[in-house]
């Protein structure tokens, strides 16, 4: 992944962490070109790092954002209930 793209992901994640609760969709919608599998991977990497630094709330928040975004992008595996 190009370094510039990675930096853009980090900046977007920083904006998500700093924005008021409920404003996350607007932050994401402001940069649609960054909403891809690379962002989801970066969200998970940052969440893992935060969890290791005892910042559980931020880690859970980023994991939630990654999960929601992956569902919207069709990247989240859909498990159907067994019949």
Number of C-alpha atoms within 10 A of each C-alpha: 6 6 8 9 13 15 11 14 21 16 12 20 20 11 14 20 14 11 13 9 8 8 11 16 11 11 15 18 11 11 12 9 8 17 17 13 14 14 21 22 14 17 24 20 15 18 23 18 14 17 15 11 10 10 13 15 12 16 22 16 15 24 19 15 20 21 17 15 20 19 13 11 12 10 14 13 8 8 6 6 5 4 3
